[in-house]
């Protein structure tokens, strides 16, 4: 068969192409974007023998139903995901972190993420997609990236090129640990908030709002009172920073966040906790715990070492 492709029978709720994102464009208002859960993105690519920065399909909550047409390929799904494979009228329950071979006419049905948010589908080849500023990552708020900056849709065909010869069965035992205590360092406007508000921030529970998306995670809970000014001159933002608008409900900036903002910043989520933070589903409870910068740097190095160790096991 000359051309291999996936036919999208059901696109799912929030299905996009993602890679490691685009760098050094904050000055023109373009955020990194990229895969929300970096570790699961890397593991997906490694399982199918791709370069670690290769584009994958990221999905949230309910994933896509795809029909494969063409030569044999290997696929892998990472995250905490429930999915099935359909081959010649036989249905197979899929396991994450394990490769499966697809042949012409086979279907993969990604039913849902399991008490989490994001999952990843990689295959041993390249998607025929366009790159913008060195990345395929889709940011639907700004309509940038591959697929004209939009989510994947029903009826689309995803062309696959340069299928590599890696059809070897691979598997890794990995458990997606949950996190409730999110470690943060103080933000640049920490002293804008009342003592009671600071205490609430570090001692009380917050609930993840249903309004959360790739741009930001909105929280509901005890109000964080501002005693200086609820608005400031717009300043640069980064992934993980926690803003508190006038209503006193914190918002954590995520991968598609705006690059500037005028709400005071009470804290920043440490990089080592970010992958697990984004997997916290709406309705879940979280708490914040303060640590200092040196501890955050050490934890990040340890997290990176652990990720590389997992990759080396595949």
C-alpha positions in Angstrom: 0.0 0.0 0.0 1.4 3.4 -1.0 0.0 5.5 1.7 -0.6 4.9 5.4 -3.0 7.0 7.4 -5.3 7.1 10.3 -9.0 7.9 9.6 -10.6 9.8 12.5 -13.9 8.2 13.2 -14.4 10.1 16.5 -12.0 12.9 17.3 -12.5 13.0 21.1 -12.9 16.0 23.3 -9.6 17.8 23.0 -7.3 16.0 20.6 -4.3 17.8 19.1 -0.7 17.4 17.8 2.0 18.2 20.3 5.7 18.0 20.7 8.1 19.7 23.1 6.8 23.1 22.1 8.4 26.3 20.7 11.1 28.2 22.5 12.3 31.8 22.8 9.2 33.4 21.4 7.8 35.0 24.6 8.9 38.4 23.4 6.4 38.2 20.5 3.6 36.8 22.7 4.0 33.1 21.8 4.1 30.6 24.7 5.9 27.3 24.7 2.7 25.1 24.4 3.9 21.5 23.8 2.8 18.4 25.6 1.2 19.0 29.0 2.8 16.0 30.6 6.4 15.9 29.4 7.3 12.6 30.9 4.5 10.7 29.3 5.2 12.4 26.0 8.8 11.2 26.1 8.0 7.7 27.1 5.4 7.3 24.3 8.1 8.2 21.7 10.7 6.0 23.2 8.4 3.0 23.2 7.9 3.1 19.4 11.6 4.0 18.7 11.1 7.6 17.6 13.2 10.6 18.3 12.2 11.8 21.7 11.0 15.2 20.3 8.7 13.6 17.6 5.1 14.9 17.4 2.4 12.7 19.0 -1.3 12.9 19.4 -2.3 14.3 22.8 -5.9 13.8 24.0 -7.9 14.8 27.1 -10.6 12.9 28.9 -12.2 11.0 25.9 -9.7 10.2 23.2 -10.1 9.5 19.5 -11.4 6.4 17.7 -9.0 5.8 14.8 -9.0 3.4 11.9 -5.7 2.5 10.5 -5.1 2.0 6.7 -1.8 0.9 5.3 1.4 -1.0 6.2 2.1 -2.5 9.7 2.9 0.0 12.4 3.6 -0.1 16.1 1.7 2.2 18.4 1.9 3.0 22.2 -0.3 4.9 24.6 1.0 6.5 27.7 -0.8 8.0 30.7 -3.6 6.6 32.8 -5.9 5.6 29.8 -8.6 3.1 29.0 -8.5 1.9 25.4 -9.3 -1.0 23.1 -8.0 -2.5 19.9 -10.3 -4.0 17.3 -8.7 -6.5 14.9 -10.7 -8.7 12.6 -13.8 -8.4 14.8 -11.7 -9.3 17.9 -11.6 -6.7 20.7 -8.4 -6.5 22.8 -8.2 -4.5 26.1 -5.1 -2.3 25.8 -2.4 -1.6 28.4 -0.6 1.6 28.6 3.2 1.6 28.3 3.1 -1.4 25.9 3.4 -1.4 22.1 0.8 -3.0 19.8 1.0 -3.7 16.1 -1.7 -2.4 13.9 -2.5 -3.8 10.4 -4.7 -2.5 7.7 -8.3 -2.1 8.9 -7.5 -2.3 12.6 -9.1 0.3 15.0 -7.9 1.8 18.2 -10.6 3.2 20.5 -9.3 5.5 23.2 -12.3 5.5 25.5 -11.2 7.8 28.4 -8.4 8.8 30.7 -8.8 7.2 34.1 -9.2 9.8 36.9 -6.7 11.9 35.1 -6.7 14.4 32.1 -4.1 13.8 29.4 -2.9 10.8 27.4 -0.5 10.3 24.5 -0.5 8.2 21.3 2.7 7.7 19.4 3.5 5.4 16.4 6.7 4.4 14.7 6.8 7.0 12.0 6.2 10.6 11.3 2.9 12.5 10.9 2.6 14.5 7.7 2.0 17.8 9.4 3.3 21.4 9.1 5.6 23.0 11.6 5.4 26.6 12.7 8.3 28.3 14.4 10.0 24.9 14.7 7.2 23.1 16.4 3.9 21.3 15.4 2.3 22.1 18.8 -1.3 23.3 18.5 -2.4 26.2 20.6 -6.2 26.5 19.8 -6.5 29.8 21.6 -4.1 31.5 19.2 -4.8 29.1 16.2 -1.1 28.4 15.8 0.7 25.1 15.1 -0.1 22.3 12.8 -3.7 21.4 11.6 -4.2 25.2 11.2 -4.0 25.6 15.0 -7.2 23.6 15.5 -8.2 20.4 17.3 -8.5 17.2 15.2 -11.9 16.6 13.8 -14.2 13.8 12.7 -13.5 12.5 9.2 -10.0 13.8 9.0 -7.2 11.7 7.6 -3.8 11.8 9.3 -1.1 10.8 6.8 1.9 8.8 8.2 5.3 9.0 6.5 8.7 7.6 7.1 7.5 4.6 9.0 10.6 3.1 10.8 11.3 -0.6 10.9 10.9 -0.8 14.7 8.1 -3.3 15.2 9.7 -4.9 18.2 7.3 -5.5 21.2 8.3 -3.2 24.0 6.9 -2.6 27.5 7.7 -0.8 30.7 6.1 -1.0 34.1 5.3 2.5 35.1 2.7 3.8 37.6 1.3 7.4 37.3 1.4 8.5 40.9 -1.2 11.0 42.0 -0.3 14.3 43.7 -2.4 16.4 46.1 0.3 18.5 47.9 1.6 20.8 45.2 5.0 22.3 46.1 5.5 26.0 45.3 8.0 28.8 45.8 6.8 32.3 46.7 5.7 34.6 43.9 7.0 38.1 43.1 3.8 39.7 44.6 3.5 37.4 47.7 3.4 40.4 50.0 0.4 41.8 48.2 -1.8 39.4 50.2 -3.2 39.5 53.7 -1.7 37.2 56.3 -5.0 35.3 56.5 -4.9 35.0 52.7 -1.3 33.6 52.8 -2.4 31.2 55.5 -5.4 30.1 53.5 -3.1 29.5 50.5 -0.8 27.1 52.3 -3.2 25.5 54.8 -6.6 25.1 53.2 -7.7 22.9 50.4 -8.7 24.1 46.9 -10.9 22.4 44.3 -9.9 22.2 40.6 -12.6 23.9 38.6 -14.3 22.5 35.5 -13.2 25.7 33.7 -9.6 24.5 33.6 -8.0 23.9 30.2 -4.5 23.9 28.5 -4.2 27.6 29.2 -4.9 27.6 32.9 -6.1 25.6 35.9 -8.8 27.6 37.9 -9.2 26.8 41.5 -12.1 27.3 43.9 -11.8 27.5 47.7 -11.0 30.0 50.4 -10.5 33.5 49.0 -7.0 34.9 48.9 -7.5 38.6 50.0 -5.3 41.2 48.3 -4.5 44.2 50.5 -2.4 46.2 48.1 -3.8 46.1 44.5 -5.8 43.5 42.6 -4.2 44.7 39.4 -0.6 45.5 38.5 1.2 46.6 35.4 1.3 43.6 33.0 4.4 41.5 33.6 5.8 38.4 32.0 4.4 35.1 33.0 5.7 31.6 32.9 4.3 28.1 33.1 3.3 27.2 36.6 2.9 30.7 38.0 -0.2 31.2 40.2 -2.1 34.5 39.7 -4.9 35.7 42.0 -7.5 38.0 40.3 -9.9 40.3 42.1 -12.3 37.5 43.0 -9.6 35.8 45.2 -9.6 32.5 43.3 -6.1 31.4 42.2 -5.4 30.5 38.6 -2.3 28.3 37.7 -0.9 29.2 34.3 -0.4 26.1 32.1 1.3 25.3 28.8 -0.8 27.6 26.5 -0.9 30.5 29.0 -0.7 34.1 27.9 2.8 35.5 28.0 1.9 38.6 30.1 -0.6 39.3 32.8 -1.8 41.9 35.2 -2.9 39.9 38.2 -0.6 39.6 41.3 1.4 36.4 41.5 1.3 34.6 44.9 3.5 31.6 43.9 5.0 29.3 41.3 4.5 25.6 41.0 7.9 23.8 41.0 8.9 22.2 37.7 9.2 18.7 39.3 5.5 18.7 40.1 4.2 20.1 36.8 3.6 16.8 35.0 1.5 15.5 37.8 -0.3 18.8 38.4 -1.8 18.9 34.9 -3.2 15.4 35.4 -5.4 16.5 38.3 -8.9 16.3 37.1 -11.7 18.8 37.8 -13.4 18.3 41.1 -10.2 17.0 42.8 -8.8 18.6 45.9 -5.3 20.0 46.1 -3.1 21.8 48.7 0.0 23.9 48.3 3.2 23.5 50.3 6.0 26.1 50.3 9.6 25.1 49.6 12.6 27.3 48.9 14.4 27.7 45.5 17.4 25.5 46.2 15.1 22.6 47.2 13.0 23.2 44.0 16.2 23.0 41.9 17.3 19.8 43.6 13.8 18.2 43.1 13.9 19.1 39.4 17.2 17.5 38.9 16.0 14.3 40.6 12.8 14.3 38.5 14.8 14.7 35.3 17.2 11.9 36.4 14.2 9.6 37.2 12.7 10.4 33.7 16.0 9.5 32.0 16.3 6.3 34.0 12.8 5.3 32.8 13.7 6.1 29.2 16.9 4.0 29.4 14.9 1.0 30.6 12.9 0.8 27.3 
